[in-house]
């Protein structure tokens, strides 16, 4: 499968991406800062992405078999971050 993982650097996202790679999936890792991520596997490609912008996420997930959202929210949300729902065919929450 061709999967995109949004938030692959955190504890949960890194574990999910690793498990998908072990199963033979191709992973696109969408991160805010690609320099923070290493690329230890040929089936892993790191791309720059903005999970807070619905348009950015919508265009990034096109052409993938699945999407894994592993985003963490800060305990103290001083930036007033909010999640946005996407209305796309085949996308289930």
Secondary structure as UniProt FT lines:
FT   STRAND          2..6
FT   HELIX           11..22
FT   TURN            23..24
FT   STRAND          26..31
FT   HELIX           34..36
FT   TURN            42..43
FT   STRAND          44..48
FT   TURN            51..52
FT   HELIX           54..61
FT   TURN            62..63
FT   STRAND          66..69
FT   TURN            78..79
FT   TURN            89..90
//
